[in-house]
Amino acid sequence: MWNALVRPIDGHEWFVRMARNSLRVDGPEMKTIADAAARHGVTVSLGFSELSPVSDGALWNSTVLIGADGRLLNHHRKLVPTFYEKLTWNAGDAAGLRVVETPIGRIGGLICGENGNPLSRYMLMAQNEELHAANYPPVWPFKNPVGAPPFDLADAIRTRAAAHAFEAKVFVVVSAGFLDDAGYEVLAEGDAEREAILRASPRSTSMIVTPSGEVLGTPLTDEEGLVVADVDLGSLLELKQHHDMAGYYNRMDIYRLQVDRRRPQPVYFDGADSLA
């Protein structure tokens, strides 16, 4: 987020700080979360800044899905960093564009703006997604909001979630970060203009959206907390009789989507991995 507020030539210390606080998928912090998931019997979809296993300066905007037994079920890297995010994060890959079978339903997910990517969303539809996890940052300055016409980010997120819920016939669980006063102060570093931009930027929201576009529970925008609702996955089948975009309501004979799921590596070695 600092990339929206400071010149690139002044952002090096922020990048170093970000990299040093980013996590490896197989690191001890992730194990702590996986152990907690197993201890409490909950399925966890977690967004985080990922540190490459082969470079301390390579980062991704990533999510993991952790099962109620503590196992890592999926690991997705955001395909394209948005706008100034490219100064921090690498482009991701399709290895994690998967829907995973769990005891609570078939779960897929996307990160922030890619929840509007039609091909990525269709790829999840085509894997019989039932629950869609969508995560967002707490605020995201695009233009200077001070004195500008207001933009309702929460409604934009709801619209995007409702579009996928309706088209895919899924329930969308939106989880957004929250920036408290201490967070604003850290990012502003005492700069009044920077803090004014942050505080004027519209906040994200957390909510649960049904295939009809209805919002369940109480959305959270201005405080931390839990959004809780019961959903009936059995209700999705009837809806697919109407429009099944990955089923009968498509023309696979004239459209073809091909996806390369290979995760790129910085180097490929031939021959045996041995000094003998």
C-alpha angles and dihedrals in degrees: 000000000000088000088073091054109039134044114262091244089058096046102075096101090051091053092049090049091049093049093049090052096045120106136233115226091235094040129120094256091058090047090054090055092045091051090051091050091053093044093053098033096236133138112233130204106190131184117206145151105263125214117213117247090226104038132040090207100052116092137176134194097237147168133203130200113215120192127229087257092057096255121139104245101175141000120198130184117203107256098222127016109229121244109303092010085084088076089066113022134053125230112268133218142234097257090102098042089109140126113223127208111232134165089259097048144288107310130199132159150182136203125249113294095014087071082082095051105112096203095048091048091048090051089059092044088054089058093057096255116193104170121037121197114205120181129192138181119254094250132356117195111209102161126012101278097194107114092352125124109278119262118205103219092173091058091046089054091048091051092050092046092047091050092056093041090053098043097042096035092232139127112251119212110198117198119185131184121244127225115206128193092272089054092052090051093050092052095042095049090201093306107137095202092050092050091047090054092050095047092046092050113102116253126239121237140220118223147139117240128195128213089261091057093252116145113227125208122357115313116228121220110138101038143033119257146101128298106209130187141146117238131192111219089186089070091067096071095067091051092057089061085067102043121359104173094186093039135039094339092071139066108233088170091068103026125059127184115191120186129191107215096181113125108227117238126204092233138012118210123206123209133022118329095234140110092207 
